[in-house]
Amino acid sequence: MVLRLHDTASRTVRDFTPIEPGRVGMYVCGATVQGPPHVGHIRSGVAFDIVRRWLIARGYDVTYVRNVTDIDDKILHNAGHEDVPYWVVAMRNERAFTEAYNTLGCLPPTYEPRATGHIPEMVALMQRLVDADFGYAAGGDVYFDVRAYAEYGSLSGQKVDDMLAADDAEARAKRDPRDFAMWKAAKEGEPAWDTPWGPGRPGWHIECSAMAHKYLGANFDIHGGGLDLVFPHHENEIAQSKCAGDEFANYWLHNAWVTTAGEKMSKSLGNSLLVSEVVQRVRPIELRYYLAGAHYRSMLEFSDDMVKDAGQGFQRIEGFLTRAMDALGVSSIEVAAENRSPEFDAAMDDDVNTPQAIAVIHGAVREGNAALASGDVAAAQTQARAVVAMLDVLGLNPAEWKSEARDDRLVTAVDALVRVVLDQRQAARERKDYASADAIRDQLKSAGIEIEDTPDGPRWSVSESGES
C-alpha cells in the first residue's frame, strides 16, 4: 500500500515520498494567541495529530513543529484593552491552547517555537531577501515585492492583478499595493526589536518561513494548517522562502473549517464555542471522536446534538471493549500493528480517510458483539484487538483516557441514575411484577441503553442499535 495525500499546491492526491527514507519533517501553523481556543481552532490540532500518528504507525520518525504566534495586531489590541503587557495576553492564551491540545489527546510537538524567540532568524531571512531585491525597506517597514516572484499566487490559484489592493499603499511607500509587510516599524508604546531597518516587530508571515527553516531545514516534507491560511499566509510563506533559496515544503495539507449554522466558527461572528466550555458538556474523548469522524478536508457542522450523537457511537465501541474484557477476564487488551484491519490501513492511506476508517472500526465492533453473543470468545478477542489497534492510530484508545473515561462526573451521574432505575426493575421482578420490569427495560432501551443480565447482576451500555 502507498500513502497518498491531497496536495493543495498541485490540487491532486499524490503518492507520499519523503525526502529522507524513514523520516518526515512536518510543520503545522499553530495558534495566534490573542484569545482562548474554540472548537474550530482545535480541529486543526486534532486533524494533524491524526496525520502524524498515522505516519508514526507506518514506521516514520516524525519531527513535528507547531509554532505559536505570540505577537500580532490583535494581541496588542487586546493587551491595550486590558491595560497589560502583550506577553500577559499571549502567555495566558498559549497556556489555554496547550491545555486544549492536551485535553483532546494531541501528542506534544517535537518543537513549539514562539515568534518572539526567533527575531534574529527573521532578520537574517529578510536581509537575504532585501539583498536579492525581493524585499525593500520603506519608512521602517520591510516589504516583500510580489511582482518580483513570478509564481506568486500559485498556491491559491490567483493572479496578482486580481488580488485586492491595499488602500494605504501610497502612504506606506509600497512599490505595489499588493506587497506585504515582513516587518512593521515601531509605533509608540508597542514592543519593538532592533533591525538594520530600524526598530519594529515581525509581520505575520516571516515568522513561519524563518522557524520552518531553523527546525526543518531548507526543504521539508509536509506543511499543514487551516484552509483559511492558504491565502495570504501560506502563499506569502512560499514566496519568502523560495526567493531566499529554500525549496520549502513538498506537500501542502489544509483542514477545512468547523461551522455553526453554516458559517465559519469565529469570534467575530459571536458563535465560537470554547473548548474549555464544550468539554464540560461532553467527554473530551467523545469530542475528539466527533472531530475525527469527518474527513479533514470536509467542512464540519458543529452542534451539541451532533456531538451527542457521535458520543453515543463511541460509547458503543467502549461497550464492546468492556464486554470483551469481561469475557476474557482481563483488564486491558494488548495489541500490535498487525492486529489492525487491512481495510482500516487502506482507508488511512487514502488521504487519511478517517470516516471510512471509523466505519471499519464499527464493523469490527459488530462482528465482535456477534461473537460474544454466540459464545465465541476467541473470535471476540480477535476483533477486540483489531478495534484497540485501530483506535490507537486515531488517538481514541479508551485505556489511554482512563482518568476521564469512566470517572467523568457526567458519566458517573448517568451511571448512578441508571442504577436507581435498575434497582426498581429488580424490585419489580422480585415481587413478580414482570410487566413493570419489562416496561422499565423497554424505556431504557428507547433511551439508547441496553441491559444485559449477568450472574453478577445487570450491566448497562449504549445499545448497538443506536436507538434513542
Secondary structure, DSSP 8 states (H G I E B T S, - for coil): ---EEEETTTTEEEE---SBTTEEEEEE---B-SS--BHHHHHHHHHHHHHHHHHHHTT-EEEEEE-BB--SHHHHHHHHHHTS-HHHHHHHHHHHHHHHHHHTT----SB--BGGGGHHHHHHHHHHHHHTTSEEEETTEEEE-GGG-TTTTTTTT--GGGS---TTTTTTT-SSTT-EEEEEE--TTS--B--TT-SEEE-HHHHHHHHHHHHH-SEEEEEEEEGGGIIIIIHHHHHHHHHTT--EEEEEEEE--EEETTEE--TTTT---BHHHHTTTS-HHHHHHHHHTS-TTS-EE--HHHHHHHHHHHHHHHHHHHHHHHHHT-S-----GGGS-HHHHHHHHBT--HHHHHHHHHHHHHHHHHHHHHT-HHHHHHHHHHHHHHHHHHT--GGGGHHHHTT-HHHHHHHHHHHHHHHHHHHHHHTT-HHHHHHHHHHHHHTTEEEEEETTEEEEEE-TT---
